Amino acid sequence: MKGSPISNEDQAVREASDDDRRARAIEGGRAWAASVRETVHAEGRPAAGGWPGTVTEARARVSAAVPGTLPPEVQRALAKLLYSTARDAWLEQREPREE
């Protein structure tokens, strides 16, 4: 086994940190969807159709929502979670298109 073993306390701190990061990503995704909806409504349009956000935008939002330097694999996972949360929130509240 390489390196020193992780103590139970260290593991608990790491899991709490992971839970906090996930919670921040979920909160960030919901806030993103709400912000886009407000912008679309301010332009006089319904919040209709598919989610307009991108994964690139989600990565930038993870950097803003989750403080500190993250390993690339953690950054990708949190961006995916933030994106999917925003997309799902958008689709759950999607409005009919105007004709």
JOUR-V444651 format. One record per backbone hydrogen bond with DSSP energy under -0.5 kcal/mol. CO is the residue of the C=O (numbers start at 0). NH is the residue of the N-H. Records with the same first field share a line. If there is no record, write none. Layout:
BEGIN
CO = NH ; NH
END
This chain:
BEGIN
6 = 10
7 = 11
8 = 12
9 = 13
10 = 14
11 = 15
12 = 16
13 = 17
14 = 18
15 = 19
16 = 20
17 = 21
18 = 22
19 = 23
20 = 24
21 = 25
22 = 26
23 = 27
24 = 28
25 = 29
26 = 30
27 = 31
28 = 32
29 = 33
30 = 34
31 = 35
32 = 36
33 = 37
34 = 38
35 = 39
36 = 40
37 = 41
38 = 42
39 = 44
40 = 43
45 = 47
46 = 94
53 = 57
54 = 58
55 = 59
56 = 60
57 = 61
58 = 62
59 = 63
60 = 64
61 = 65
64 = 66
70 = 73 ; 74
71 = 75
72 = 76
73 = 77
74 = 78
75 = 79
76 = 80
77 = 81
78 = 82
79 = 83
80 = 84
81 = 85
82 = 86
83 = 87
84 = 88
85 = 89
86 = 90
87 = 91
88 = 92
89 = 92
90 = 93
END
